[in-house]
Amino acid sequence: MEQTLFDKYGGFATVSRIVSAFYDEVLDSPRLSPYFDGLDMRRLVDHQTKFIASLMGGPASFSNEALVRAHAKLGIDSDDFDEAVKILKFTLEDFDLEEGDISRIIGDVVSRRHYIVTQS
């Protein structure tokens, strides 16, 4: 059986550190930080850790309908989405993931764009 990216990079411990570092950068972004005003960041980081873990072949799973519900009222546009993806890519690079693995994760995120972006 092929090893998952989740296992290859150390499971939830590593994914949690990646997601925490990602949100540190997101919250420093003037473009993205307003989306997170007043949110329970601990809960969001936990939820996002499970989501990224699922993209890496980990035990969690998320439906596309859940993505739609979570983002429907946020008014996310393509530029905001692209900024978040760029930050995620840089974060994955900072954690020394292999380029092919980064491309796979980013590709999985980008393939869900239409579930997250709600503004033209």
Buried (B, 14 or more C-beta within 10 A) or exposed (E): EEEBBBEBBEBBEBBBBBBBBBBEBBEEBEBBEEBBEEEEBEEBBEBBBBBBBBBBBBEBEBEEEEBBEBBEEEEBBEEBBBBBBEBBBEBBEEBEBEEEBBEBBBEEBEEBEEBBBBEE
